[in-house]
Amino acid sequence: MVQKAVRNLWSGAPEEETKLRGVLEAEWASHIWEFELAMHMGLQLSEMYGLDRHDVDLARRLRLMRLGENGEARYARLNSVALKTFGELRRRSDGTG
């Protein structure tokens, strides 16, 4: 649901993002991180759930992308919202993922 809604936002008006964010925060607050990463990193659900904690370097603001366009690993920069979201996820984790 989140990924489809985010995809629809790219061509929508800013008020659509505000409306969707309000619904997510009210009804699915535990999934707001999916929305943030989809909006600010362009990650698909399979990429989000496939991330390993070692794929994200918060100190250097980088995320490892295991399969780049040429099949090799490469890094992508984290913007401030993605950095905050990954930081929050790391703080809430039990250290195993």
Helices and strands as residue ranges (DSSP letters): H 2-9, H 14-27, G 29-31, H 32-41, H 45-50, G 53-55, E 56-57, E 62-65, E 74-77, H 80-92
